[in-house]
Amino acid sequence: MTRQLSNEEVSAARKEVRAWMKDRPDITAAHIGQLTTLSDSTVRAWIAGGFPGGKEVVGQILSVVRKAKAGEVLMPGGRESATLLVDEGKRARKVPRVGKFYETQLARRVGEVLDYCAEHSAIGVVTADFGYGKTEALREWRRRRGAAVECAVLEFSEFSACDKVEFVRELCRMFDLPVVQGSQSGGRMFNALCEHLKEHPALLVFDQCETFRPRVAQVIR
């Protein structure tokens, strides 16, 4: 099989997309995917470095990012949908509104936990039922206070939630560290990841933790 794009072309494209998304923490792979014919998982995997991608994949993703840079799509605060975060068992009254985002006690609490963890190198846990807005609160915190914090967010999948080696591999991809295939490679990647984080501290945020195994929690600890 002939590769459509060289490694250099793919790396340059991925670097451009990642750099733009770093400046736009309100944007996820799902937002980009909505403007392409690709699935969210395909966009997410390509950005993470899960596969090189051909002209179709790379071209569609780059097209969206460059249109966004030009202000044609994905304007900051320009999405039509609004997220209302409501605390369990309480009615929302006179909720402060910022653009399309509604700040409630839950959203403020998520921000407080993230601030504390970033300042004290601590481990924090935020729990709430599905649909209460934890992910949106995280996204808003990154847009505001978290913009000055070196932060990496990993959303667990069915694979990374169950396989500690795949989990470490996903983290390595996020920091552009070498990824080694095979179940026996976890230790080497884990050590490289720890050394990288010692030299370049970052707040690690894990989303969709409902299904992860205890062995993954131990690696996080």
Buried (B, 14 or more C-beta within 10 A) or exposed (E): EEEBBEEEBBBBBBEBBBEBBEEBBBBBBEBBBBBBEBEBEBBBBBBBBBEBBEEEBBBBBBBBBBEBBEEEBBEEEEBEEEBEBBBEEEEEEEBEEEEBBBBBEBBBBBBEBBBEBBEEEEEBEBEBEEEBBBBBBBBBBBBEEBEEBEBEBBBBBEEBBBBBBBBBBBBBBBEEBEBBEEEEBBEEBBEBBEEBBEEEEBBBBBBBBEEBEEEBEEBBE
